[in-house]
Amino acid sequence: MESGSCFPTFLMAVYIALGCVDGLIAAVAFFQLIRIHMRNQQLGWTRQKVFHLMIGISNIGYCIYFISTIVATCKGWVCWSHGCAFVLMACPSILFLAAFLLLLSFWVDLCHQANDEDEDDEDNSFQEALLEKTQVKTGSSNRDSRRKCCPFHAIHVGSRQKCVILVIVLVFLFMMAFAVLIWIGRGKNHIDSSSVARVYIDIFSVAMLLLGGALACYGLILFLKMSRVRSDKASSEMWKVAGLAVVSVVCFTSSALVALFSDIPVLYHWDQIHQKSDNGVKTPILIIIFYFIGSSVPSAFILWVMRELPPPKTRQAQSSIVTFIRERPATMHHPQHWTTATSSQKQVSRASPI
């Protein structure tokens, strides 16, 4: 861009509004994360805390991107079209993808966990698997002391969650490779930076479509399984799963269609947007659908679904002692008394679909 002219008023208002919405969502996520952590610090890093952290960081990234877009356009930053805009736009979307991939991995765990159990115990075990947001394993005092000193060593990562981490790392490296190509393409060579960014956006949009379809399939499976469980808590969790699946499909599909059939994600300056737009109303609507519907709405909905706070502190089940006394008749020369004490302690380990 040579002139460095700012956005028109209506489009600048859209970017400012999107930045404020994402900043508000991030503030709510971090505030709720602090409340959850202060409520019960002994739980360590639960999946509820991880979701709040990832949603918060993702929306902070989007907020920085919207503010930087306005400033870079008005100030005429040269580096903005040389890869900076692409990186600032891609990083929050990768974290957003990671959050919902983790959600999908937990749903897959629950579906396979329920399928592996016997039919006689399926309803009871599945009902227990819906009531808490983490699995707390009891251990020795040495393990508890290590958890307090270094809580990250106490994080339990499942096999599917490890696959999600590996996928996200590969996607991040993939994005950085495209950023380098975009930067090289700004020089005198045959690489078209816009086409490179276009290819990345299309691939990422297809991945979001597949993720939405997978969430819909496993959400339906969980919904059908939970519908057989007769309890108020299971009914509440059932509608949460259904709501997340529907919101994911609608929002991801809308955002992906905008990305696939328009150039909105790769237009960083007003002169580019003005050349690609047919009228002044189409562009703000597409921007709202791509960013607000595609990321802000699912982020806010998952925070609303996971708004419940954990118990104030972990309560271990108390041992119950029952004493039986048997007394022989008094006519015996050696009356005998015996006492039997039994203690039972029951611990329930449960997990939630979210």
C-alpha positions as CSV (number, residue, x, y, z in Angstrom):
1,M,0.0,0.0,0.0
2,E,1.3,3.4,-1.0
3,S,-1.2,5.9,0.3
4,G,-1.8,4.4,3.8
5,S,-5.4,5.7,3.9
6,C,-7.5,4.5,6.7
7,F,-10.7,2.4,6.5
8,P,-14.0,4.2,6.0
9,T,-16.0,4.9,9.1
10,F,-18.5,2.0,8.8
11,L,-15.7,-0.6,8.2
12,M,-13.5,0.8,11.0
13,A,-16.6,0.5,13.3
14,V,-16.9,-3.2,12.4
15,Y,-13.3,-3.9,13.2
16,I,-13.5,-2.0,16.5
17,A,-16.6,-3.8,17.5
18,L,-15.1,-7.2,16.7
19,G,-12.0,-6.3,18.7
20,C,-14.1,-5.2,21.7
21,V,-16.2,-8.4,21.5
22,D,-13.1,-10.7,21.4
23,G,-11.5,-8.7,24.2
24,L,-14.6,-9.1,26.3
25,I,-14.7,-12.8,25.7
26,A,-11.0,-13.1,26.6
27,A,-11.5,-11.1,29.8
28,V,-14.4,-13.3,30.8
29,A,-12.4,-16.5,30.1
30,F,-9.4,-15.3,32.2
31,F,-11.6,-14.1,35.0
32,Q,-13.4,-17.4,35.1
33,L,-10.1,-19.2,34.9
34,I,-8.9,-17.4,38.0
35,R,-12.2,-18.1,39.8
36,I,-11.9,-21.8,39.0
37,H,-8.3,-22.0,40.1
38,M,-9.0,-20.1,43.4
39,R,-12.1,-22.3,44.0
40,N,-10.0,-25.4,44.3
41,Q,-6.3,-25.3,43.7
42,Q,-5.8,-29.0,44.5
43,L,-7.4,-30.1,41.2
44,G,-4.4,-28.8,39.1
45,W,-4.9,-28.3,35.4
46,T,-8.3,-29.7,34.6
47,R,-9.8,-29.7,31.1
48,Q,-12.1,-26.9,32.2
49,K,-9.1,-24.7,33.0
50,V,-7.4,-25.7,29.7
51,F,-10.4,-24.7,27.7
52,H,-10.7,-21.3,29.4
53,L,-7.0,-20.6,28.9
54,M,-7.0,-21.5,25.2
55,I,-10.2,-19.6,24.5
56,G,-8.8,-16.6,26.3
57,I,-5.5,-16.6,24.5
58,S,-7.2,-17.1,21.1
59,N,-9.6,-14.2,21.6
60,I,-6.8,-12.0,22.8
61,G,-5.0,-12.8,19.6
62,Y,-8.0,-11.8,17.5
63,C,-8.4,-8.6,19.5
64,I,-4.7,-7.7,18.8
65,Y,-5.2,-8.5,15.1
66,F,-8.3,-6.2,14.7
67,I,-6.6,-3.3,16.5
68,S,-3.3,-3.9,14.5
69,T,-5.3,-4.0,11.2
70,I,-6.7,-0.5,11.8
71,V,-3.3,1.0,13.0
72,A,-1.3,-0.7,10.2
73,T,-3.7,0.5,7.5
74,C,-3.8,4.1,8.8
75,K,0.0,4.3,9.4
76,G,0.9,2.4,6.3
77,W,3.0,-0.3,7.9
78,V,5.2,-2.0,5.2
79,C,5.6,-5.2,7.1
80,W,1.8,-5.7,7.3
81,S,1.5,-7.2,3.8
82,H,4.8,-9.0,4.1
83,G,3.5,-11.7,6.5
84,C,2.8,-9.9,9.7
85,A,-1.0,-9.7,9.1
86,F,-1.0,-13.3,8.0
87,V,0.7,-14.5,11.2
88,L,-1.5,-12.4,13.5
89,M,-4.6,-13.7,11.8
90,A,-3.4,-17.4,11.7
91,C,-2.1,-17.8,15.2
92,P,-5.5,-17.2,17.0
93,S,-7.3,-19.4,14.5
94,I,-4.8,-22.3,15.3
95,L,-5.5,-22.0,19.0
96,F,-9.2,-21.9,18.3
97,L,-8.8,-25.0,16.2
98,A,-6.9,-26.7,19.0
99,A,-9.6,-26.0,21.6
100,F,-12.3,-27.7,19.5
101,L,-10.0,-30.5,18.5
102,L,-9.5,-31.2,22.3
103,L,-13.3,-31.1,22.7
104,L,-13.6,-33.7,19.9
105,S,-10.9,-35.9,21.5
106,F,-12.8,-35.9,24.8
107,W,-16.0,-36.9,23.1
108,V,-14.2,-39.7,21.2
109,D,-12.8,-40.9,24.6
110,L,-16.3,-41.0,26.1
111,C,-17.8,-42.8,23.1
112,H,-15.2,-45.5,23.1
113,Q,-15.2,-45.8,26.9
114,A,-18.9,-46.4,26.8
115,N,-18.6,-49.0,24.0
116,D,-15.9,-50.9,25.8
117,E,-18.1,-51.5,28.9
118,D,-20.5,-54.4,29.4
119,E,-24.2,-53.7,28.6
120,D,-25.3,-54.4,32.1
121,D,-23.2,-51.6,33.5
122,E,-23.4,-49.3,30.6
123,D,-26.0,-46.9,31.9
124,N,-24.6,-46.6,35.4
125,S,-21.0,-46.1,34.3
126,F,-21.9,-43.7,31.6
127,Q,-24.0,-41.7,34.0
128,E,-21.0,-41.5,36.3
129,A,-18.9,-40.3,33.4
130,L,-21.0,-37.2,32.9
131,L,-20.9,-35.6,36.3
132,E,-17.5,-34.1,36.7
133,K,-15.1,-32.1,34.5
134,T,-11.9,-33.9,35.4
135,Q,-10.6,-37.2,36.8
136,V,-8.8,-36.7,40.1
137,K,-6.5,-39.6,41.0
138,T,-5.5,-40.2,44.6
139,G,-1.8,-40.6,45.3
140,S,0.8,-40.4,48.0
141,S,1.8,-37.3,50.0
142,N,5.0,-37.1,47.9
143,R,3.0,-36.8,44.7
144,D,0.8,-34.1,46.3
145,S,3.8,-32.2,47.4
146,R,5.3,-32.4,43.9
147,R,2.0,-31.2,42.4
148,K,2.1,-28.1,44.6
149,C,5.7,-27.3,43.7
150,C,5.4,-28.1,40.0
151,P,1.8,-28.5,38.9
152,F,2.5,-29.2,35.2
153,H,4.1,-32.5,36.1
154,A,0.7,-33.7,37.4
155,I,-1.1,-33.1,34.1
156,H,-2.5,-36.3,32.7
157,V,-2.6,-36.3,28.9
158,G,-4.4,-39.1,27.1
159,S,-3.3,-40.7,23.8
160,R,-5.8,-38.8,21.7
161,Q,-4.9,-35.5,23.4
162,K,-1.3,-36.2,22.5
163,C,-2.4,-36.6,18.9
164,V,-4.2,-33.3,19.1
165,I,-1.0,-31.6,20.4
166,L,1.0,-33.2,17.6
167,V,-1.5,-32.0,15.0
168,I,-1.5,-28.4,16.3
169,V,2.3,-28.3,16.3
170,L,2.4,-29.5,12.6
171,V,-0.3,-26.9,11.7
172,F,1.8,-24.2,13.4
173,L,4.9,-25.2,11.4
174,F,2.8,-25.4,8.3
175,M,1.6,-21.9,8.9
176,M,5.1,-20.6,9.5
177,A,6.3,-22.1,6.2
178,F,3.5,-20.3,4.4
179,A,4.4,-17.0,6.2
180,V,8.0,-17.4,5.0
181,L,6.7,-17.9,1.4
182,I,4.5,-14.8,1.7
183,W,7.4,-12.8,2.8
184,I,9.6,-14.1,0.0
185,G,6.8,-13.4,-2.5
186,R,6.8,-9.7,-1.7
187,G,10.2,-9.5,-3.5
188,K,11.0,-9.8,-7.2
189,N,10.2,-13.4,-7.9
190,H,7.5,-15.6,-9.3
191,I,5.8,-16.3,-5.9
192,D,2.4,-14.6,-5.5
193,S,1.9,-13.8,-1.8
194,S,-1.9,-13.5,-2.2
195,S,-2.2,-16.9,-3.8
196,V,0.0,-18.5,-1.1
197,A,-2.3,-17.0,1.6
198,R,-5.3,-18.1,-0.4
199,V,-4.1,-21.7,-0.4
200,Y,-3.5,-21.8,3.3
201,I,-7.0,-20.3,4.0
202,D,-8.7,-22.8,1.8
203,I,-6.9,-25.8,3.5
204,F,-7.7,-24.4,6.9
205,S,-11.3,-23.9,6.0
206,V,-11.7,-27.5,4.8
207,A,-10.2,-28.6,8.1
208,M,-12.7,-26.6,10.0
209,L,-15.5,-28.1,7.9
210,L,-14.3,-31.6,8.7
211,L,-14.0,-30.7,12.4
212,G,-17.6,-29.4,12.4
213,G,-18.8,-32.6,10.8
214,A,-16.9,-34.8,13.3
215,L,-18.3,-32.8,16.2
216,A,-21.8,-33.3,14.8
217,C,-21.3,-37.1,14.4
218,Y,-19.8,-37.7,17.9
219,G,-22.2,-35.2,19.4
220,L,-25.1,-37.2,18.0
221,I,-23.6,-40.5,19.3
222,L,-23.2,-38.9,22.8
223,F,-26.7,-37.5,22.7
224,L,-28.3,-40.9,21.9
225,K,-26.2,-42.6,24.6
226,M,-27.1,-40.0,27.2
227,S,-30.8,-40.1,26.3
228,R,-30.8,-43.6,27.8
229,V,-29.6,-42.4,31.2
230,R,-32.4,-41.4,33.6
231,S,-31.1,-38.5,35.6
232,D,-31.4,-34.7,35.7
233,K,-27.7,-34.2,35.4
234,A,-27.4,-36.5,32.4
235,S,-30.3,-34.6,30.7
236,S,-28.5,-31.3,31.3
237,E,-25.2,-32.6,29.9
238,M,-27.1,-34.1,26.9
239,W,-28.4,-30.7,25.9
240,K,-25.0,-29.1,26.4
241,V,-23.5,-31.6,24.0
242,A,-26.3,-31.1,21.5
243,G,-25.9,-27.3,21.7
244,L,-22.2,-27.5,21.2
245,A,-22.6,-29.8,18.2
246,V,-25.2,-27.6,16.5
247,V,-23.3,-24.3,17.1
248,S,-20.1,-25.8,15.8
249,V,-21.6,-27.1,12.6
250,V,-23.5,-23.8,11.9
251,C,-20.6,-21.5,12.8
252,F,-17.8,-23.5,11.2
253,T,-19.8,-24.0,8.0
254,S,-20.7,-20.3,7.7
255,S,-17.1,-19.2,8.3
256,A,-15.6,-21.8,5.9
257,L,-18.0,-20.9,3.1
258,V,-17.0,-17.2,3.4
259,A,-13.4,-18.1,3.3
260,L,-13.7,-20.5,0.3
261,F,-15.9,-18.3,-1.9
262,S,-14.6,-14.8,-1.0
263,D,-11.2,-13.0,-0.4
264,I,-12.2,-11.5,2.9
265,P,-9.6,-13.4,5.0
266,V,-6.7,-12.3,2.8
267,L,-7.7,-8.6,2.4
268,Y,-5.6,-6.5,4.8
269,H,-6.0,-3.0,3.5
270,W,-8.9,-0.8,2.4
271,D,-7.6,-0.4,-1.1
272,Q,-7.6,-4.2,-1.5
273,I,-11.1,-4.5,0.0
274,H,-12.4,-1.7,-2.2
275,Q,-11.1,-3.4,-5.4
276,K,-12.6,-6.7,-4.5
277,S,-16.0,-5.5,-3.2
278,D,-19.0,-4.8,-5.3
279,N,-20.7,-2.6,-2.7
280,G,-20.2,-1.1,0.7
281,V,-22.6,-3.5,2.5
282,K,-21.3,-6.9,1.3
283,T,-17.9,-6.6,2.9
284,P,-18.8,-5.8,6.5
285,I,-21.4,-8.6,6.5
286,L,-18.9,-11.1,5.2
287,I,-16.3,-9.9,7.8
288,I,-18.9,-10.3,10.6
289,I,-19.8,-13.8,9.4
290,F,-16.2,-14.9,9.1
291,Y,-14.9,-13.6,12.4
292,F,-17.9,-13.1,14.7
293,I,-20.0,-16.1,13.7
294,G,-17.0,-18.2,12.9
295,S,-15.0,-17.7,16.1
296,S,-16.6,-15.4,18.7
297,V,-20.0,-17.2,18.9
298,P,-18.5,-20.7,19.4
299,S,-16.0,-19.3,22.0
300,A,-18.7,-17.5,24.0
301,F,-21.0,-20.6,23.8
302,I,-18.3,-23.0,25.1
303,L,-17.6,-20.6,28.0
304,W,-21.3,-20.5,28.8
305,V,-21.5,-24.3,28.8
306,M,-18.5,-24.6,31.1
307,R,-19.5,-21.8,33.5
308,E,-20.1,-24.1,36.5
309,L,-17.5,-23.8,39.2
310,P,-16.0,-26.9,40.8
311,P,-16.7,-27.7,44.5
312,P,-14.9,-25.5,47.0
313,K,-12.5,-28.3,48.0
314,T,-12.1,-32.0,47.4
315,R,-13.9,-34.0,49.9
316,Q,-12.8,-37.5,50.5
317,A,-15.5,-40.0,51.4
318,Q,-15.6,-40.6,55.1
319,S,-15.0,-44.1,56.4
320,S,-17.9,-45.8,58.0
321,I,-17.3,-48.1,61.0
322,V,-19.8,-50.7,62.0
323,T,-19.3,-52.8,65.2
324,F,-20.8,-56.2,65.8
325,I,-20.8,-57.6,69.4
326,R,-21.7,-61.1,70.1
327,E,-22.0,-62.3,73.7
328,R,-22.1,-65.9,74.8
329,P,-24.5,-67.0,77.6
330,A,-23.4,-66.2,81.2
331,T,-23.4,-69.9,82.1
332,M,-20.2,-70.5,80.2
333,H,-17.0,-70.7,82.3
334,H,-15.1,-68.5,79.8
335,P,-17.5,-66.0,78.3
336,Q,-16.1,-64.6,75.1
337,H,-16.7,-61.3,73.5
338,W,-15.7,-60.4,70.0
339,T,-15.8,-57.2,68.1
340,T,-15.5,-56.8,64.3
341,A,-14.9,-53.5,62.8
342,T,-15.2,-52.9,59.1
343,S,-14.4,-49.7,57.2
344,S,-15.4,-48.9,53.7
345,Q,-14.4,-46.1,51.5
346,K,-15.9,-45.4,48.2
347,Q,-14.4,-43.1,45.6
348,V,-16.0,-42.3,42.3
349,S,-14.0,-41.2,39.4
350,R,-16.1,-39.4,36.8
351,A,-15.5,-37.4,33.7
352,S,-17.6,-35.0,31.7
353,P,-18.2,-34.8,27.9
354,I,-16.8,-31.3,28.1
